[in-house]
């Protein structure tokens, strides 16, 4: 069984879902879905789980 590692990312000033996805080489939609959020909800200090 493959074990998935989750990483926590705390959103910084001027971050967007695009910049965060590029940083982790992930798909923007998968980050949004796994966190049950919309792009407009990304604000400084928000905690995201990156799978």
GIWO-V640354 format. One record per residue. N is the residue number from 1. RES is the residue in one small letter. PSI is psi in whole degrees, -180 to 180 (NA if undefined). D_LAST is the distance of its C-alpha to the last C-alpha in Angstrom with 1 decimal. Layout:
n:N res:RES psi:PSI d_last:D_LAST
n:N res:RES psi:PSI d_last:D_LAST
This chain:
n:1 res:x psi:131 d_last:16.1
n:2 res:x psi:132 d_last:12.8
n:3 res:x psi:127 d_last:10.8
n:4 res:x psi:137 d_last:7.0
n:5 res:x psi:133 d_last:6.4
n:6 res:x psi:137 d_last:4.7
n:7 res:x psi:145 d_last:6.5
n:8 res:x psi:134 d_last:9.0
n:9 res:x psi:129 d_last:10.7
n:10 res:x psi:121 d_last:14.2
n:11 res:x psi:134 d_last:15.6
n:12 res:x psi:167 d_last:18.7
n:13 res:x psi:136 d_last:21.9
n:14 res:x psi:5 d_last:21.9
n:15 res:x psi:147 d_last:18.1
n:16 res:x psi:168 d_last:17.3
n:17 res:x psi:-32 d_last:14.2
n:18 res:x psi:-47 d_last:15.5
n:19 res:x psi:-36 d_last:15.9
n:20 res:x psi:-44 d_last:12.4
n:21 res:x psi:-42 d_last:11.0
n:22 res:x psi:-40 d_last:13.6
n:23 res:x psi:-37 d_last:12.9
n:24 res:x psi:4 d_last:9.5
n:25 res:x psi:47 d_last:10.8
n:26 res:x psi:165 d_last:8.6
n:27 res:x psi:134 d_last:10.4
n:28 res:x psi:-45 d_last:11.6
n:29 res:x psi:-40 d_last:11.9
n:30 res:x psi:-35 d_last:8.5
n:31 res:x psi:-45 d_last:7.6
n:32 res:x psi:-45 d_last:10.9
n:33 res:x psi:-45 d_last:10.6
n:34 res:x psi:-20 d_last:7.6
n:35 res:x psi:-1 d_last:9.7
n:36 res:x psi:51 d_last:12.9
n:37 res:x psi:169 d_last:14.6
n:38 res:x psi:157 d_last:16.9
n:39 res:x psi:-35 d_last:17.1
n:40 res:x psi:-13 d_last:20.2
n:41 res:x psi:-7 d_last:18.5
n:42 res:x psi:109 d_last:16.9
n:43 res:x psi:158 d_last:19.4
n:44 res:x psi:131 d_last:20.0
n:45 res:x psi:-12 d_last:18.8
n:46 res:x psi:139 d_last:16.1
n:47 res:x psi:124 d_last:13.1
n:48 res:x psi:145 d_last:9.7
n:49 res:x psi:123 d_last:6.4
n:50 res:x psi:120 d_last:3.8
n:51 res:x psi:NA d_last:0.0
